[in-house]
Amino acid sequence: MKQENRLRRNSDRDRDYNRDNEYSGQWGDHDSHEGYAGGMSDREFRQVLNSISDEWLESNKIKSATQIVKTNTLTAAQVKQLVLMFNFESNKLELAKQAYLNTVDKKNYYMINDVFSFNGSREELARYIRSVQ
């Protein structure tokens, strides 16, 4: 019975935390009054970043990150943080493409361009975005 009460209290605390902090985080403000629903909460996103950074191989990191961006909504700033976790330009580009469709603030997607080392990657991302609009 004590464990059940503790779990209920933790669940209530988590719900209160999410309600109070869901829209005010370091990865960008995404209040509902701006015309779109928010991306992942800061808490969830930190867990994702930690989980991906625990992977040793970049190939495993990209698999995890791809699954995350396909199954969650993200802000452009969150996508940028994810893309910055990768060393290979091809992985950065692929993840940026995959994440675009589930990005809640597509108007801010220009900020992803900063993560690329090559103009060709920026141009390919721009072509991809034009093709899916």
C-alpha positions as CSV (number, residue, x, y, z in Angstrom):
1,M,0.0,0.0,0.0
2,K,2.8,2.4,0.8
3,Q,4.4,1.8,-2.6
4,E,1.1,2.5,-4.3
5,N,0.8,5.8,-2.5
6,R,4.3,6.7,-3.4
7,L,3.7,5.9,-7.0
8,R,0.5,8.0,-7.0
9,R,2.4,10.9,-5.5
10,N,5.2,10.6,-8.1
11,S,2.6,10.4,-10.8
12,D,0.8,13.5,-9.5
13,R,4.1,15.4,-9.2
14,D,5.1,14.4,-12.8
15,R,1.7,15.6,-14.1
16,D,2.1,18.9,-12.2
17,Y,5.6,19.3,-13.5
18,N,4.5,18.7,-17.1
19,R,1.6,21.1,-16.8
20,D,3.8,23.8,-15.3
21,N,6.9,23.4,-17.5
22,E,5.7,21.8,-20.7
23,Y,5.8,25.0,-22.8
24,S,8.6,27.0,-21.2
25,G,12.0,25.4,-22.0
26,Q,15.4,26.1,-23.2
27,W,14.6,24.5,-26.6
28,G,12.2,27.2,-27.6
29,D,8.9,28.5,-26.4
30,H,6.0,26.8,-28.1
31,D,2.9,28.2,-26.4
32,S,-0.4,27.1,-28.0
33,H,-1.3,30.7,-28.7
34,E,1.3,30.7,-31.5
35,G,-0.9,28.5,-33.6
36,Y,0.7,25.1,-33.1
37,A,0.9,22.4,-30.5
38,G,4.2,22.1,-28.6
39,G,7.0,19.6,-29.3
40,M,8.2,17.2,-26.7
41,S,8.4,18.5,-23.1
42,D,11.8,19.5,-21.9
43,R,11.8,16.6,-19.5
44,E,11.0,14.1,-22.2
45,F,13.5,15.7,-24.6
46,R,16.3,15.5,-22.0
47,Q,15.6,11.8,-21.5
48,V,15.8,11.3,-25.3
49,L,19.1,13.2,-25.5
50,N,20.6,11.1,-22.6
51,S,19.4,7.9,-24.1
52,I,20.9,8.6,-27.5
53,S,24.2,9.9,-26.0
54,D,24.5,6.6,-24.1
55,E,24.8,4.7,-27.5
56,W,28.4,4.0,-28.5
57,L,28.1,3.7,-32.2
58,E,26.8,6.5,-34.4
59,S,24.8,3.9,-36.4
60,N,22.9,3.0,-33.3
61,K,22.4,6.7,-32.4
62,I,20.9,7.4,-35.8
63,K,18.5,4.5,-35.5
64,S,17.3,5.7,-32.1
65,A,17.1,9.3,-33.2
66,T,15.2,8.4,-36.4
67,Q,12.6,6.5,-34.4
68,I,12.2,9.4,-32.0
69,V,11.6,12.0,-34.8
70,K,9.2,9.7,-36.6
71,T,7.0,9.1,-33.5
72,N,7.1,12.5,-31.7
73,T,6.5,16.1,-32.5
74,L,9.5,18.3,-32.0
75,T,10.4,22.0,-32.3
76,A,13.0,23.1,-34.8
77,A,15.3,23.9,-31.9
78,Q,14.9,20.4,-30.5
79,V,15.7,19.0,-34.0
80,K,18.8,21.1,-34.1
81,Q,19.9,19.7,-30.7
82,L,19.4,16.1,-32.0
83,V,21.2,16.7,-35.3
84,L,24.2,18.2,-33.4
85,M,24.7,14.9,-31.7
86,F,26.1,13.4,-35.0
87,N,29.5,13.7,-36.6
88,F,28.8,12.5,-40.1
89,E,27.2,15.0,-42.4
90,S,25.1,12.2,-44.1
91,N,23.5,11.3,-40.7
92,K,22.8,14.9,-39.9
93,L,21.1,15.4,-43.3
94,E,19.1,12.2,-43.0
95,L,17.9,13.0,-39.5
96,A,17.0,16.6,-40.5
97,K,14.9,15.3,-43.4
98,Q,13.2,12.7,-41.3
99,A,12.4,15.2,-38.5
100,Y,10.9,17.9,-40.8
101,L,7.4,16.3,-41.2
102,N,6.9,16.1,-37.4
103,T,8.3,19.6,-36.6
104,V,5.6,21.8,-35.1
105,D,7.3,25.1,-36.0
106,K,8.4,24.5,-39.6
107,K,8.8,28.3,-40.1
108,N,11.9,28.1,-37.8
109,Y,13.5,25.2,-39.7
110,Y,16.0,27.5,-41.2
111,M,18.0,27.2,-37.9
112,I,18.9,23.6,-38.9
113,N,21.2,25.0,-41.6
114,D,23.8,26.0,-39.0
115,V,24.6,22.4,-38.2
116,F,25.8,21.5,-41.7
117,S,29.5,21.9,-42.8
118,F,28.7,21.9,-46.5
119,N,26.5,24.0,-48.7
120,G,25.4,20.9,-50.6
121,S,23.8,19.5,-47.5
122,R,21.9,22.8,-46.9
123,E,20.8,22.8,-50.5
124,E,19.6,19.1,-50.4
125,L,17.6,19.8,-47.2
126,A,16.0,22.8,-48.9
127,R,15.1,20.7,-52.0
128,Y,13.6,18.0,-49.7
129,I,11.5,20.6,-47.9
130,R,10.2,22.0,-51.1
131,S,9.3,18.5,-52.3
132,V,7.1,17.7,-49.3
133,Q,5.3,21.0,-49.1
